[in-house]
Amino acid sequence: MNVSHRSFALVLASLCTFAATAGAKDITLPPDGDNQFSSVTQGIGLARVTIQYNSPDVHAPDGSDRSGKIWGTLVPYGLHDLGYNNCTSCPWRAGSNENTVFTVSHPVKIEGKALPAGAYGLHMIPGKDEFTVIFSKNSTSWGSFWYDQAEDQLRVQVKPAECEYHEWLTYEFTDRKPDRATVALKWERLQIPINIAVDDMPGLYVAQMQEEFRNAQAFRGWYTWRDAAEYCLVNHTHLDQGMAWAQEAVSRPGTGIENFQTLATLAQLQMETGKKEEGRKTLDRAIAHPSASPLEIHQMARGLQNAGRNDEARALFLANGKRFPNQWPVNVGLARASAMSGDTKKALSYANKAKAQAPDEQSKRNLEALIKQFEATATAKN
């Protein structure tokens, strides 16, 4: 018997029982064929993908081994007659018993094609070399008995591949990245991978934060506004919105505060949005602010250096040297600034001073590695 579909008699008996007991509470019995309910959920950034399904195994309920008879036999290739409800050309329900349901919280791309947020009945048309994966807007009917192609939201084609042995039909997320993932149906020694991607993940987070700032988050403190602004800055997205949030962090009545962190974030966003002179003035205020520490200024300069903005990083290293002379990590920054200017001798001098000031062994080892790097540069020049 095809484990993906009940026989006509079983379905008919189920429907008669339902009709006879309409309005009464159903009793709880084990799932037909011992095909246990399963569910898997995976986050893709802000989006959540859930697949709910019933899971048959390679060994039949009577214990017989169906290895080698799953694909093409138990699960026939192509469309087929289910023997019920006039469904003579229907797909497989990609599981057993009830409908397999694919739910996604946000719009996604499936194999590069758009799928809106929502719940979908997941069906497949198996093939030896290719599977058609169907997302039906009908997610509540039983299996494929009521499948109607007119209700398709999306169809995509995917290639099956070999995989490690799976006794039970399983949906597994095999690849996960911040904006994409691959989910694979795995059963016996075959997998059907489906690629899922989210367009403009930073934009989703910005939209989420915009909604949150209409609620209690707006009153929690300057750091929430600064963190939101930093997200835009680091991801180089929605910079005007980021600058507006940075301004709130500095001056919002009741929660805004002017300190090094809020001013430094605002300064960078001003410069990123073309307000160079205004940004430089704000940065000067940040460096001169009583809350500024040599480590915070150094870290900001390192961030600029790592982003390839060497001129801005060098200027900030030098400004830190004027504000907090002869301190660690100020001397580290001056060593880097000197190296940027091509003055390896001065870079080594500052690096050795910083090594003597190192607050812990790890910092000392890092400086020793930096000194070796400078020495190698000096040797190459000579």
Residue pairs with C-beta under 8 A, 6 or more apart in sequence:
1 7
2 74
2 75
2 76
3 33
3 35
3 56
3 60
3 74
3 75
3 96
4 56
4 74
4 75
4 92
4 93
4 95
4 96
4 143
4 144
5 82
5 83
5 93
5 143
5 144
5 145
6 14
6 32
6 143
7 83
8 83
8 84
10 32
11 84
11 142
11 145
12 84
31 37
31 54
31 97
32 97
33 56
33 61
33 96
33 97
34 57
34 61
35 54
35 55
35 56
35 57
35 95
35 96
35 97
36 54
36 55
36 168
37 52
37 53
37 54
37 55
38 52
38 53
38 54
38 55
38 168
38 170
38 171
39 50
39 51
39 52
39 53
40 50
40 51
40 171
40 172
40 173
40 183
41 48
41 49
41 50
42 48
42 49
42 173
42 176
42 181
42 183
43 49
44 108
44 176
44 177
44 178
44 179
44 180
44 181
44 196
44 197
44 198
45 178
45 179
45 198
45 201
45 204
45 205
46 105
46 106
46 198
46 201
46 204
46 205
46 208
47 104
47 105
47 106
47 108
47 198
47 204
48 103
48 104
48 105
48 106
49 102
49 103
49 104
49 105
49 108
49 181
49 183
49 196
50 101
50 102
50 103
50 104
51 100
51 101
51 102
51 103
51 122
51 171
51 183
52 100
52 101
52 103
53 94
53 95
53 96
53 100
53 101
53 122
53 169
53 171
54 95
54 96
54 97
54 98
54 100
55 95
55 96
55 168
55 169
55 170
56 95
56 96
56 168
56 169
56 187
57 167
57 168
57 169
58 65
58 66
58 67
58 70
58 167
58 168
58 187
58 188
59 65
59 66
59 167
60 66
66 74
67 188
70 187
70 188
70 190
71 77
71 126
71 128
71 188
71 190
72 126
72 128
75 92
75 126
76 92
76 126
77 126
77 127
77 128
78 125
78 126
78 127
79 89
79 90
79 91
79 125
80 89
80 90
81 87
81 88
81 89
81 90
82 88
82 90
82 144
82 145
84 145
85 145
85 146
87 144
87 145
87 146
87 147
90 144
90 145
90 147
91 123
91 124
91 125
91 132
91 134
91 144
91 147
92 123
92 124
92 125
92 126
92 144
93 99
93 100
93 121
93 122
93 123
93 143
93 144
94 100
94 122
94 123
94 124
94 133
94 185
95 122
95 169
96 169
97 143
98 142
98 143
99 121
99 122
99 139
99 140
99 141
99 142
99 143
100 121
100 122
100 123
101 119
101 120
101 121
101 122
101 139
102 119
102 120
102 121
102 122
102 135
102 139
103 118
103 119
103 120
103 139
104 115
104 117
104 118
104 196
105 117
106 117
106 198
106 204
107 114
107 115
107 116
107 117
107 198
107 199
108 114
108 115
108 117
108 196
108 197
108 198
109 115
109 196
109 197
109 198
109 199
110 133
110 135
110 154
110 156
110 194
110 195
110 196
111 133
111 156
111 157
111 158
111 194
111 195
112 195
112 197
113 154
113 156
114 154
115 135
115 153
115 154
116 153
118 137
118 153
119 139
120 135
120 136
120 137
120 139
120 153
120 154
121 134
121 135
121 136
121 137
121 138
121 139
121 140
121 141
121 147
122 133
122 134
122 135
122 136
123 133
123 134
123 136
123 144
123 147
124 131
124 132
124 133
124 134
124 185
124 192
125 131
125 132
125 134
127 160
129 159
129 160
130 157
130 158
130 159
130 160
131 157
131 158
131 159
131 160
131 192
132 155
132 156
132 157
133 155
133 156
133 157
133 158
133 192
133 194
134 152
134 154
134 155
135 152
135 153
135 154
135 155
136 147
136 148
136 151
136 152
136 153
137 151
137 152
137 153
138 146
138 147
138 148
138 151
141 147
156 194
158 192
158 193
158 194
158 195
159 193
160 190
160 191
160 192
161 190
161 191
161 193
162 189
162 190
162 191
163 184
163 186
163 189
163 190
163 191
164 186
164 189
165 188
165 189
166 186
166 187
166 188
166 189
168 187
169 185
169 186
169 187
170 185
170 186
170 187
171 183
171 184
171 185
171 186
172 183
172 184
172 186
173 181
173 182
173 183
173 184
174 182
174 183
174 184
174 191
174 193
175 181
175 182
178 201
179 197
179 198
179 201
180 195
180 196
180 197
180 198
181 195
181 196
182 193
182 194
182 195
182 196
183 193
183 194
183 196
184 191
184 192
184 193
184 194
185 191
185 192
185 194
198 204
202 231
202 232
202 235
202 237
202 238
203 237
203 238
205 231
206 231
206 232
206 237
206 238
206 241
209 217
209 228
209 231
209 245
210 241
213 224
213 225
213 228
213 245
217 224
218 224
218 255
219 254
219 255
220 255
221 255
222 249
222 250
222 252
222 255
222 256
222 257
222 259
222 262
223 249
223 261
225 245
225 246
225 248
225 249
225 252
225 255
225 256
225 262
226 245
226 246
226 249
226 261
226 262
226 265
228 242
228 245
229 242
229 243
229 245
229 246
229 249
229 265
229 266
229 269
230 242
230 265
231 242
232 238
232 239
232 241
232 242
232 243
232 245
232 269
233 239
233 242
233 265
233 268
233 269
233 272
236 272
239 269
239 272
239 273
240 273
242 269
243 266
243 269
243 270
243 273
246 262
246 265
246 266
246 269
247 266
248 255
248 256
249 256
249 257
249 262
249 265
249 266
250 256
250 257
250 258
250 262
250 263
250 266
251 258
256 262
258 285
258 289
259 289
259 291
260 286
260 287
260 289
260 291
260 292
260 293
260 296
260 297
261 291
261 296
263 282
263 283
263 285
263 286
263 289
264 283
264 286
264 296
264 300
266 282
267 279
267 280
267 282
267 283
267 285
267 286
268 279
268 283
269 279
270 276
270 278
270 279
270 282
271 279
271 280
271 283
271 312
272 279
283 316
286 292
287 297
287 316
287 319
287 320
287 323
288 323
292 323
294 320
294 323
294 324
294 327
294 328
294 329
294 330
295 329
297 316
297 319
297 320
297 323
297 324
297 333
298 317
298 320
298 329
298 330
298 332
298 333
300 316
301 313
301 316
301 317
301 320
301 333
301 336
302 313
302 333
302 336
304 310
304 312
304 313
304 316
305 313
305 336
310 340
313 336
313 337
313 340
314 336
314 337
314 340
314 341
316 333
317 333
317 334
317 336
317 337
318 334
318 337
320 330
320 333
320 334
321 330
321 333
321 334
321 337
324 330
326 353
327 357
328 354
328 357
328 358
328 359
328 363
329 354
329 363
331 350
331 351
331 353
331 354
331 357
332 350
332 351
332 354
332 367
332 370
334 350
335 346
335 347
335 348
335 349
335 350
335 351
335 354
335 370
335 374
336 347
338 344
338 346
338 347
338 349
338 350
339 347
339 374
339 377
344 374
344 377
344 378
344 381
345 378
347 374
348 371
348 374
348 375
348 378
351 367
351 370
351 371
351 374
352 371
354 367
355 364
355 367
355 368
355 371
358 364
358 367
